[in-house]
Amino acid sequence: MFAANFNHFTQEVRRVDPDTEYRLCVEDGVPFCWVKVPPYRGNSVGRVWNMACFARQLTAAVRSATFEKPDVIIGSSVHPFAAWAAERCAKRFAVPFVFEVRDLWPQTLLDLGSFKRWHPFILLLSWLEVYLYRKASQIITLLPGAGDYISTKGGAREKISWIPNGVDFSMVPRLSPPSDEQPFVIAYAGAMGLANGLDTILEVARDLKRDGWEKRVVFRIYGNGPHRERLTEESSRSGLANVEFRDSVPKVQIYSELMQAHAFFLYISDSPLYRWGYSMNKLFDYFACARPILLAANASYNPVAEAKAGLTVRPDDHAGLLRCVKQLAEMPPAVRSQMGMSGRLYAEQHHDFEALAARLEAVLVRSRTVPTVNSGVLGHRLPP
């Protein structure tokens, strides 16, 4: 596993060997190569430079170190330069390149309004995504509807597989019911950024305070991110005793924390960004804990409604969101339990890591039994 030594979310910088600009180690049984990249803050030019440096440093590390020849290389689009570096390495080893599409670059930047279509950086990314779709032996997407987009950019339909995020149920402790005592706790766990809708929580908390519900419903927010400090200050300034901010919790502990809540909150902004769907880890963690989910979304893809696992409201419907919060709090515990278990069963059926791993394995095997430009010989069938 090759990864940058700088963490975008936590700003943590891992140590690397100064003589080689990378570090080989084993993390939780997985061999890692941490590649040195320059740190940055925000969505600045420094972030673009960080991406370019990662691609350059990764290919340099592969050339300078001695690695056993892989059977296949997966390049993930955490950013497109990372996937491009993976494609270069696959060509070097003459093995198939599998492209994992996590975010649609550069369409995401266009949907967010960060760039215009004819910006030189967008043109570069547009060329790069078409190149990667065509070079890939197989394409994996986490978004259920992204195949429609990818096929218009040169990705052959027969190469595209949908494999969403999921849950490692071996990490989930035995289910336990929440306390019947007040307050009613609605939890959120994840990033605290612009797209996460946490300002909406503060607005609802103010209205609950106004309506005399301050001691009846509490929002508990786990995590960190660029907006945490502002949100914390705003909550304190508004005197919102019904909003609690807690630090990020390691994955092995988060389920026990989440099971102390009565319900969960997830916000999907009303943006064209989500017209091909979404696959947020926190959603499947919520499902696994068997609690009802309050989903603020207007996307056609709605697993909460499909699973009958909670309530859905438009993200811009503030009055509707407040109404749903009160509805959940006043709902009989047996009804909430039924919603939660419906979500749990849905996750077990569709998002169990073991089943998803089997689907991934099938894609990797398939990548080695079809013609690939990286094999060096078109039409050559690689051994199983």
N, C-alpha and C positions, 0 to 999 in steps of 0.2 A: 504494500500500500504506500503510494507516494503522496505526500501532503505538504503544504506550506507550513513553515515553523511559526507563522503569525496567524492568530485567530481573529477573524473579522469581527466576531460578536463580543468576545471577552477582552480583546486587545492584548492577549497573552502572547509572549514571545518565547518559544522553546529554544533551548541551547542547541547549537550545531557545532561541528568540529571546524575551527577556523582554517585549518589547512585544506579541507576538502569542500567546505561550504554546504555540507549535508551531514546527517547523522543517522546511522543504522541502529535500530533497537527493536525490542519486542514489547508491544503494549497489549496487555490482556491476551497474550498468546498469538497476536497477529504481528508479523514482521512489518516494520515501518521504515520508510526512508523520509526523514524530515528535511525538507529542502529550504535553504536560507532565502528569504525574500525581505524586501524593505517594508517596515511598518508604515501605516498611514492612518489618517483620521477622516471619517466621513466619506461621501461619494465625490472624491476629488480626483485631480490628475494623478495624485499619488496612488490611488487605487488601481488605475489603469496601468501605471508603471509596475505596481506589485504583480499584476496578472502577467504582464510581459516577462518580468524577471522570473516568475515561477516556471513558465514554459522554457525559457532559456536554461535555467539552472537544472531543471529536471532532465532535459535531454543531455546536458553536460554530465550530470551524475550517472546516467545510464552508460555513457561512453567511457567514463573514467573508472567506474566500479565493475566488479565481476559479479554478474547476476546469472543465475540459472535461466536458460531459455524458457519463457513461459509458453503455455499452450494457446493463450488468447490474452489480449489486453483490453481492459474496459477504460474508456475515457469519459469522465462525468462533466457535464456542463455546469458545474458550480460557476465556472466562467469558460467561454469558448476557447481561450488560449490553453487551458488545461487539457481540454479534449484534443486540441490540435497537437499538443506535445505527446499525448498518448498515441495519436495516429502516426506521428513520426517514429516513435519507439516501436510500434507494431511493424512498421515498414523495415526498420533496422533489423528486427528479429525475424522478419518474414513470417509473421503470424497474423491471424485475423484481428481486426480492430472492431470492437463493439462500442457504439456510441450511446451513453446513457443521458437522456435529455431530462434534466431536472427543471431548468428554466429555459424559456424560449428566447434566446438571444438572436437578434437585437429587438425582437418584437416587444419584450418586456419594457425596455427603455422607451420605446415609442408609446406604449400604452400608459406609462407613467408620466409622459409628457416631458421627459428629461432631455430629449433630443428631437430634432426634425429629421424627416426621412432622408434628406440629401446631405446630412452632416457627414464629413469624411470618415469619422469613426463608425457611424452606422453603416456606411457603404462597405467599410472593411469587414465589419461583423457579418453583414449580409452575404458577402462573398464567402467568408469563412464557414458560415453555417451550411450553405449549399455544398461547399467542398466536403465538409464532414459527413453530411447525409449521403453523398454519393460514394465516398470512400468506405463507409461503414459496411461491414459484413452483415451486421444486425443492428437494429436500433431499439433501445428500450426507452419508453416514456413513462413517467410517473403520473401524467395527466390523462384522464380517460378519453378526452376528445382531441388530444394533440395530434393524433394520426392524420386528421383532416388537414391540419396546418402543415405538418411535415411533408405530406405527399405533394403539396403545392410547391415545395421548395426542393424537390429532387429526390426525396426519400421514397423508395419503392414500397408500396403497401405491404407486400409479402415479407418485407424485412422488419416491420414495425410490431412490437409487442408492448402491451400495457402491463406494467408490474408496479403497483402502488406501494406506498409505505405501509408498515404493518406493526404488529406487536409480537414481542418475544414473551409468550405467556409463561415461560419458565421463570421470568423475573417478577411476575405479578403475584403478590401474596394472596392467601385465601380471602375471598370476599367477606366483608363484614358490613352490616347495616350502619348508616350514620346515626348519630344521636338524635333522639326525638325532642331534645330540649332546644329552646331558642338560644341564640339566633339561628336563622336559616342561612347556611353558608353557601355562596356561589363562588367557585374557584376558577381561576385562570392560571395557566402555567405556560410560560414561553417568553418570547422576545417582547420587549417594550419599545416598539418602533412606530413609525407613522401609520403603517398599514394595519396595526393590530387592534385599533378601535378602542383603546383604553380610555380615551377622553369620553367616550360614550358611557363607560362605567361610572366615571365621576359625575356626569350629568344625571344619570339615573339615581346615583347615591344622593345627590342634592334633592331630587324630587322625593325620594323616600324619606329623607329627613324632614322635608316640608310637610309630608303627609303623616308624620308621626310614626313612621316605620323604621326609624333609625336603629332601634334595638331589636327589630324583628328580622331584618335581612342585612347580612354583611358580605361584602365582596372581599375575597382573599386572593391576592395577586402574587404569584411566584415568578421570579425571573429577574433579568437585567436587560439593559439595552440603552440606546441613545436617549430615550425619553424618560427613563426612570426618575432621574433627579427632578425634572420639570413636573412630572406627574405627582411625585411625592410632595413637592413644595406646594403645588396647587391644592392637593387634598388637605394638607395641613392648614393652608391659608383659608380654605372654606370650612374648616372645622368638621371634616367628615370622619367621625368616629366609626362609621360603618364601612370604611375602606382600609384594609390591612395590606401592607407591602412586606413581602418576605423574600429572602435571598433565593437564588437558584439552588435547587436540590439535585444531588447526583441521581442518575437514572435508577439506580438500585433502591433508592429511598423514595422517589417521587410518588410511586403508587400508594404507599402507606400514608403519605401526606394527603394525596388526593381523596383517599377514601374517608377522610375526616369531613369532607364536604357533602352537601346534600344534592348539589347540581353543579354543572360546569357551563362556562361561557366561551363562545367562539365567534369571532367577528370576521366576515369576509367582505371587504369593501366592494361597493357597487361599481366595478371597473371592468372594462373590456379585457383586462389582464386575466380574468378568471373565466372567460367564455369557453375555454377548453378544459375547465375543471381545476381541481386543486388536490393536494395530497399532503396535508399538514400532519406531522407526527403527533402533535397534541390531540388531534381529533381521535386517533386510534387509541391513544392512552386513555382518553375519556371513556371511549367505548369499553375498554378492558376493565374499568373500575365499576361498571354497572350503575352509573348514575345518569339521570336525564340531562340532556344537553340543550342549552338555549343557544340557538344558532341565529345570528344576525347576518343574513345573506340574501342575495337576489340572483344567484347563479342557477343555471338549469340543472347542474349536478348537485344533488342534495342527498347524501347518504344518511343524514339524520332522519329526514322524512321517509326515505326508503326503508330504513330499519325500524321506523316507528319508535324512535329513541329520544324524542324530545319535542320542543316547540321551535318553530321557525318564524322569523319576522324580518321584514326588510331592514337593511342597515340604516336607512334614513328615516325610519318610522319610530321616532323617539317615544311617542305616546304608546305605540304598540309594544315596544320593548319594556317599558315600565309596567304595562298591563300583564305581559307574560311573566315578568319577575314575580309579581304579586300572585299570579295564577299558580305558578310552581310552588310558592311558599304556602299557599292555602290548599294545595292539592292533597288528598289523602295519601299517606305514606305508601299504601299498597299500590296505588296507581303510579306513583313515582318509581317504585321498585320494579313494576312491570315494564315501564319505559326503559329503565336502566338495564334490565336483563335482556330486553329485545336488542339493545345496542351491543351488549356483550356477545350474544349469540351471533349477531351479524359479523362482528369482528372475528370470532372464531371460525366462521364459515368462509369469509372473504379476505381476511387480513392477518392470518396466522403466519408468522415468519417461516415456519417449516414448509407450509404450502407455497409461499412466495419463493422460498429458496429453490424448491423443486422446479418452479416455472423458470427461474433464472438459469438453473442448470440446463434445462432443455434448450434455452436460447443459446447458451454458450456451446453446447454440443452441436447445435444446428449451425453455428457460425463456422465450425470446423469441417462441415460436410457440404458446403456450397462454395462456388468459385469466389475467390477474393483477390482483389488487386494487390493486396499486401503479400500474397504468397509468391509473387514474382512470376507465376505461370497461370495465365487465364485458363479456366476450364479444369485446372488440376483439383482433384478431390483429396483433401487432407485426410489422413488416417483418423478413425474414431478414437 
